[in-house]
Amino acid sequence: MIYGVSYIAIVFFLVFVSFVLGLSFYFARKTKSASNYYAAGGQIHWAVNGVAFAGDYLSAASFLGICGMIAMVGFDGFIYAVGFLAGWIVALFLVAEPMKRLGKYTFTDALNAKFNSRGITLAAAISTLVISIFYLIPQMVGAGDLVTPLLGFPHWVGVVLVGIIVIFIVSTAGMTSTTYVQFIKGGLLIVFSTILAVYIFNNGLNLKPSIGDMKYHEYILLDAQVDAGKVIAVDGYSVVSQQEVKGKQVVKIDKEGISRWFNLVEVNGAFKLSEMLSIAESESGELLYNGEPKDGRKFYQVGHMSKIIVDGKEVEKTGPIGPFKFLSTIENGEIVRLTELKFKDEDRKVTAYYQNVTSGKDFMLPGLKYKIGKGSTFWDKMDFISLMLALFLGTAALPHILIRYYTVPSQRDARKSTILAIAAIGFFYILTLFMGMGAAVNGVFDVESSNMSAPLLAKAFGVGLFSIISAVAFATILGTVAGLIIASSGAIAHDLMDNYMQRNPTDEQKVKAGKIAAFAVGILAIGLGIAFKGMNVSFLVGWAFAVAASANLPAILFILFWDKTTAKGIIASIVSGIAVSLGIILTSPTMWDKYGFDSADALHRLENPAIFSFTISVLVLYFVSLATQKSNIRVENVS
């Protein structure tokens, strides 16, 4: 998409970042001990921690990724919200209080409380690092996507900017400043998302949506003469080439030296060429948008409704509408989506987007992305089940979520924090449904990055709202990345250096080591954020949940509920969970495409590994524990 810089947004951004940095300076003076650095001294009020839980959990995947995926593929995007929220039930009833009772600073403390095993320390620390890094990737990708319309910088600048700010936050004040950043941004995110939803309902539905500076663009439909399936003439244009791409006849036509791509369709028995958005490499390597340089600003896009039915009658617009009527009207109508096609033209890469008319009922039901009904294959169904399993089980095993239980004074506070978090997160996910649908019907999403749907929707209603929403979204990323880096630095400095290597450092040395580790992880996150540019952040987070569910959750549940669990069983389970989940992810069709290969040639068709990796991890833990009962030595009198 072609963006213009918003100076009002820049001001809001600078004000918020300055506030966050000031907060870090303030708490830095109070952060002297390891307890303060890693767990905020265990003195955070349960209500603050509950909202901070929500702020930590409502990451780029929730605000940017889910909204964007709903805008692109309808209800399939909302499936992520359902899975994310359901996972908190596991956290509330099975994990919250025991984790507070067993732990001190990190997830590894709790896992190793009954064994005092160096092997568990090493395995759990590595697991924490792997999961945190996988979770960091989508946050950094979202940061890069966000900074382009906000500040006008390239994607990589946004990634580097977030990395620098977060490294500063974590390396100065640790968990205390991170908690309050998450508390503030969690509250702001819910408040301003509610305001955005009100704007959506007030605007209603329109066949030709034009709100703010987002103007409706009616796509060109040209008459074409066709012989034996080949386009031979188009009035006013010269036909350059034609090729079939994934069942679509893509036709390249030229006018006055400008080439563009159209999709051959049949309308009422006549052949037509339907305009496609296109991004193509020129001979010089420059990107051409719809056949012209980017400066020409001729890259139009719109997703909208092609049919609106109210009380049995077709109408052009509805006017203000309530939330339930909003959803039912979309369900009864038709939506024009934009679907991506990639192909080569004279050895140059072309990405084009064609109009895809979809019934409202199909848009509001699963199936556009995850095939689980008619026409689905065995692997389609397995992939969907695997995704839901990862989302449901992964929440209670995310290290940066688990360490938040150590910031409150008691187990009771841990439980109350979790209940408040569930309420806040659940309400926000309802809002994502409306924000995603609002982006879909108002033509404000960016086909190059679905992650920008919610901010662009806000921009359509006014630059002021866009500025605030973007600043809050940036804060969302800052808070989550800060929590992840705290978890990673704890794994390196506390788990590996202190417990595994047994160097017995002083409090001052622990804090210093944590800050150095935070810097190192931050640099790694910057590199990965640049490498994964363009991928939907909810999809990427699904991988982190899968690794967490496979590597961590079996160990947590077996320690809490099976007395025959052994240290060797836990170690084997963590290692197998990491190995199997990473093996499936790294050989998936998506990664095959990232490597530059044809995704159809991938070793398997599974995108989400949890159905296999979680099951294998559980079985390994069970059988290894049974086989090593004689070596099952526990630390007594663990309170």
N, C-alpha and C positions, 0 to 999 in steps of 0.2 A: 504494500500500500504506500501511497505517497503522502507524507506528513508535512505539516508546517509547525514551526516551533511556537509554543505558547509561553509568552513572557510572564503571564500571571501564574502559570503552572510552575515556572522556574522559581518565582518568589516563594510560593507555598512550599516547594521542595527544599529550598535553602533554609527557610524558617524551621521546618520540621527537623532537618538534619542537624541544624545548629542546636535545637532543643535536645535532641538525642545525645549529641556530643557533650552538651553541658551537663546532662544527667549523669553521663559516664564519669566526667570529672568530679562531680559531687560525691558519687558513691566510691570513687577510687580512693578517696582519703580514709574511708572506713573499712576498706578491704585489706586487711593485714594478715589474716590467718587463712589456712587452707579451707576451714569450714565456711568462712565467709565467701571465699572465692568460688568454691565448687557447689555450695548448697545454701548460700545467703544466710549462713549461721543458723538455719532451721527456724527462723523467726518470722517468716512471711505469714500474714493473716490468711486464713482459709479462703475468704471471699476474693482477696487480691489474687491468690494463687489459682482459684477457679477460673477467673477471667483470663489470667495469664496462661492457664492451660489452653483455653479457647484460642487465645492469641498465638500461642505456640503451634497449635494443631491446625488452625486456619491459615495454612501456608499459601504459597503461590499456587499450589495445586488446587486448593479450595476456591480461592477467589478468581484467579486468572484461568486455571485449567478447566475446572468444572463448568464455569460459565461459557467458556469457549467451546467445549465439547458439546454442550447442550445446543448452542447456536448452530453447530455444524451437523450434528447427528441426532438431535432431539433427546428422547428419554434415555438413550444409551449413555449419554453423558451424566445424567442424574443418578444412574446406577452407582457411580463412584461415591456420590454423597450418601446414598443409602448404606453402602458398605463401610464407609468411613465412620458414620454415626453408630452403626450396629456394633462395631468393634469396641466401643466404649462400654457396652454392657459386660463384655468379658473383663475389661479393666476394672469396672466397679465391683463386680461380685466375686472375682477370683484373685485379683492382683493388688488392688490399691493398699489395703491395710497390711497384708503380709510383706509387701515391698518396703513399706515404711518401717515395719518392725525389724526386718533383717538387714536393711542397708544403712549406709553412712553417707557416702558421697556419690557412688556410681552403681550402675546395674550389676557390675561384677561383684561388689561387696555383698549384695543380697544373694547372688547365685552361689557364692563360695562360703557363706556364713556357717554352714554346717560341716564343711569339709576342710577348709584351710588348705586347699590344693593349689600348688603353683601351676599345674596343668590347666585347671579350670580358669585361673586368672589369665593365663596366656590366651586360651581359646576365646573366653568372653571378651577380652580386650580387643582382639582381632575382629570379632563379630561386631562389636560396637563401632569400630573404625569403618568396616566395610559397609554397614547399614547407613551410618552417618554420611559417608561419601556418596552413596547412591541417592540419599535424600537431598544432599547438597546440590547435586547436578540440576534438578528441575528448578530449585530456588534461583540459582545463578542464571539459568536460561530465561526465567521469568524476569529477572532484573534487567537483562540485556534487551528483552522485548519491550519493556516498559520505558526505558530511558530514551528510546528513539522518538516517540511522539512527545515525550515530556520535555526533553532537553535538546533534541535534534542531533544527538550523537549516534554513531554506529553501535551495533549490538555489543561488540567487545568492550567498548568504553563503559557501558552500563554494568557489565560483569565485573570489570576491574574496580569500578567505583564502589559497588556494594562490598566487594571483597576488602577493600581498604578500610571502609567505615566500620565494618563488622569486626575486623581484626583489631581495630582501635578500641571498640566497645568492650570486647571480651578481654583484651590484654590489659585494660585499665581496671575495670571494676568487677569483672566476672559475673556470677549468677545474680547478684543483686540488681545491677543496672539492666541486665538482660530480662529479669522478671518484670521490672517496671516498664520497660519498653514494650514487652509483650502485653502487659495489662492495658497500657494506653492504646496501643494499636488494635487490640482485640475489641475494646469498647468502641473506638472510632469506626472500625470496620462494620460492626453491626449497626450502629446508628446511621451511617451514611449509605449503607446498602439498603436500609429501610426507606430512606429518603428517595433513593434512586427507584425503588419499586413503586413508590407513590407517583413519581413522574411517569413511569411506564403505564400505570393504570389511568392516569389523567390524560395521557396522549391517545390511548386506545389503539385500534387497529385501522390500517389504511392500505388500500391496494397500491398507492403510489406514495410511500412514506417520504416526507421531506421535513426533517426537523433540524434546526440549527444550521450548521454548515454542511450537513449530510443531505445532499440533494438526490432525489430519485433519478436514476438513469434508465431509460427504456432501451432495451437491447435491440440492435438492428436485426431485422429478419428479411433476407434477400430471396427473390425468386431465382431458382436454378434450373437449367436444362440438364437433364440426366439421361445418359444412354448406357444401358447394361450396368447400372450401379455407379457409373463414373460421371462426374460433373464435367460437362463439356463447354458450358457458357454461363456467365453471370453478367447481367446488364451493368455496364460501367466499370467492370473489373476484368482483369485477365487471370485465368486459372493457372497457378504455378505448379501445384502438386496435390496429390490426394493419397492418404494412407489410412489403414485401419489400426486403431489403438484401443485395445480392450473392448472390442465390439462397436466402437464408435468410428464413423467415417469422418476423418479430420481433413479439411480442405484448406489449402493455403492459397489465398488470392491476393492480387497486387493492384494498387491504384496509386498512380503518380509516384511510383518508387517506394511506396510504403506497403510492406507485406503484413498480412494478419491471418489468423486462423479462425475458421468457422466450423460448426458441427452440422453435418447433413442430417436433416430430419424430414419426416413426412407429415404434413398438416392437411387434413381433409382431402387426401388423395393427391396433393401437389407437393413437389419437393421444394424445400426451403433450406437456406443456410442460416443457422442461428449463430449470432456473434458469441465468441468466446473471449474471455480475458486471457492475455498471453504475456509471458515473460520469456524473452529469448536472448540468447547470446548473439551479439553482432560479430562480424569478422574480426574486429579489433578486441573482442572480449568484453565490450561494454554491454550492459543489460538494456534491452529495449522493452518498454512497456507498451503493449498494443502496437508494436511496430515503430514506436517513436522513442527518442531519448527520455529519460526520467523527467528532465526539466520541462518537457512538454505537458506534463500533468494530465495525460489522457488515459490514465488507468482508472476506469470506472468500475465500481462493483456495487452490487446490491443483492440482499436477500430480502424477500418480501412475500406477502400473501398474494396468490393469483386468484383466489376465490374466498370471499367472506360471506357466510350465511348467518343471518340473525333472524330468529323466529320464522325459519323456513323460507326466507327471502334473501336473494343476493343483494348485497349493498357494497358501496365503494369504501365506506368507513363507518366506524361505530361511535366515535366520540368517546368521552370518558367511560370507563368500564371497571367493574369490580374484579377482584382476583379470581373468583370461581368462574365468572362469565368470560373472563380473559382466556382461561384454559379451555373451556368448553367451546368457545368460538373458534379457537385455533384447531381443535380436534375436528370440528365439522367442516373446516375449509381446506384449502390447498396452499402449500408453501413452496416457493421457488428457492432451492438451495443451490450452492455452487460446489461442484465436485471436481477434484483435481485429476488431470491426465498428464503424465510425463512421457515424452518421446524425443527422438532425435530427428533433426532436419538438416541434411547436408553436414552430418557429423557435429552439429551444434545442438546443445541441450535446449529444449523448450518445455516450459511448464504452462499448461493451459487449464482454464476452469470453465466447464460448461454448465448451462442451466439444467437443473434436475427438478422437475415438478414432482412433489411428494404429497400424498394425501395427509391431512392433519392426523388421521387415526394412526397411520404408519409412523408419523413423526412423534406421536405421544406414546408409542409402545416400543419395547425393545426389538432390535432387529436390523437397524440401519448400519450399525457398526459390528455388533456381536450377533452373529447368526445363530439363533437357538430354536427357531421354528421351522417352517416349511422351507426346504431347500438347503438346510444347514447340514454340514458334514459331521462326522464323529469328532474330528479335531476342533471344529467350531464350538461344539457343545462343551468339550473338555476345556477349552481355553476360557470360556465364560465361567464355568464352575470354578476353575482354578483362580481366576481373577477375584471372584466373590469370596473364596476361601481366604485368599491373601488379605483382602481388605478387612474381613471380619476378624481374622486372627492376628493380623499384624499390629494393630493399634496397641494392644496390651504388651507388645514386645519391642516397641521402639525405644532405644536408649535415651534419646533426648526428652521423651515423655516420661519415662520411668524415673529419671533423676529429679523430676519436679516434686515427687512425693517426699523427698528429703528436705525440701525447703520449708515445710510446715512443722509445727511443734509436736503434733501427736497423730496417732492412727485415726482418731475420730476426725481430725481436721483433714486428713488425706481423703477420707470418704466424702466429707462435705464438699471439698474442692472438686471431686470427681462429679458429684451430682450437679453442682452449679455449671461445670464445664459442659456436661451433656445437654443441659437446658439451653445454654448459649449457642453451642455448636448446632443443635437441632434446629433452632430458630433461624440461624444463618443459612443452613442448607435449604430451608424452604425458600429463602430469598434468592438463592442461586438459580432455582428453577425459573423464577420470574425474570431474573436478569438475563439468563441464557435465552429464554424464549423471546424476551424483548429485543435482544440483539438479532435474533434470527428473523423477526418480522419487520424490523426497522432498517435493515440493510447496513448495519454499522460494523460488522465484523471484518477483520483483515484476513483474507484468504491465505496470505503468506504466513500468518501467525494467529491461530485461533485464540491464543492466550490474551489477545488485546480486546476481546469482545466487551467485557464489562467497562473498562476505561473509555473505549470509544463510544459506548452507549451513553455514558455520562457526558462525554464531550458534545454529543448531539443535543443534549438538553441545556448546555451552557458551559462556557469555559471555566466558570467558577467552580461548578460541581465537578467537572473533569479534573481541575487542579487539586481539589481536596481528595477526590477518590484516588487519583494517581499517587498523591503523597501518602495516603493511607496504604495503598497497595505496596508502595516502596517500603513503608514501615513494616508491612506484613512480611516481606522478604527479609528485612533486616532482623526482625525479632526471631524468625524461625532459623535463619542461618546462624545467629548468635547462639541459640540454644543447641544447635547441632555441633558447633565448634567447641562449646563448653563440654559437651558429652565426649567429643573426640579428644580434647586436651586432657580430660580426666582419665580417659582410657590410657593415654600415653604416659602422663606424669604420675598419676596415682596408682593405676593398676600395674602398668609394666615396670616403671622405674622404682616405685616404692615397694609394692607387694611382690612382684615377680622377681625383679633383680635384687630386692631386699637391701637397698642402699640406705634405708632409714634416714631420709633427708629431714631437715628441719622444716617448720611451717613456711619460712621464708623461701627455702629452696623449692618446696612443693609448688608454691605460687609462681615462682620464677620459671620453673619447668613447664607449668601449665600455660604460661604466656608464650613461651617459645614454641610449644606444641600448637597453640592456637594460630600462631603466625604461619607455621609450616602447612597446617591443614587448610588455612585460608588461601594460600598460594595455589595449592593443588585444586581447590574448588574453583578458583578463577580459570585455570586451564581447562577443566572439564566443562565448565559453563560455556566457554567459547566453542569447544569441540561439538557440543550437542545442540547448537543453534537450530531453531525452527521446529523442534519436536514439542508436542503438547505436554505440558508439565504434569497434568494428572496421570497421563499414561506412564511417564517416567517414575512418578511417585509409586505407582502400582508395583514397580520392580522392588523398590525399597521395602514396601510392605511384605512382599513375597519372601525376601531374604530374612526379614525380621521374624515372620511367622515360622519359617523353616529352621532358622538357627537358634532363636532364643526361646520361643514360646514352649516348645516341648520340655526344655530344661526347667523352665519356671514352674510349669504345671506338675511335672513329676516330682520336683523337690517339695512342693507344697502338699501333694496328695498321695505320694507313694513312698512308703518307708524303705523299700528295697532299692531305691535309686542309689547308684554309686557314682563316685567322682569320675571313674573311667567311662561310665555310661554317658554322663553329661558331656565330657570332652568329645567322645566319639559322635554324639548327637549334634553338637555345635559344628564340628568339622564337616560332617556329612551334609548337614543342612546348608552350609555355605557353599560347599563344593558342587552339590547337585543343582541348587538354585542358580548359581553363577554359570555353571556349565550350560544349562538350558537357555538362560538369558543371552549369553554370548554367542550362541549358535542359532538364535531365533531369526525369523525373516526380517525383522526390523534392523537388527544388528548386521545381518548379511547385506542389507541395503547400505548401511553406514560404511561397511568395508569397501563399497564400490561394486559388489556383486549383484546379480539378479536375485531378488528375494525369493523368487519361485524355486531357486536352486538350494535354499537353506536345508540344513540337515533334518529339520522337522518343521511342523506347522504351528507349534505352540509358542505363544508370546508370553504367557504367564506360567511360571513354573510350580506354583505352590501345591497343586494337587499331587505332584510327584515328590517334590522336595520335602514338604511337610510330612507326608506319609512315611517316607524313607527315614527321616530324622526321628520320628516317633518309634518306628520299629527298631532302629539301631539302638536307641536309648534303652528300650525294653530288653532286648536280647543281650546286649553288652552288660547291662546291670545284672541280669540273672547269671551271666557267666562269670562275674567278678565279685560275687557276694563275699568271698573270704577276705577280699581287700577293702571291704566297705568300712572304713574307719571314719567316724564322725566326731566333730568337736562337740563335747557335751555342754549342757547348760547354756545353750544359746537363747537369749531372751528375745 
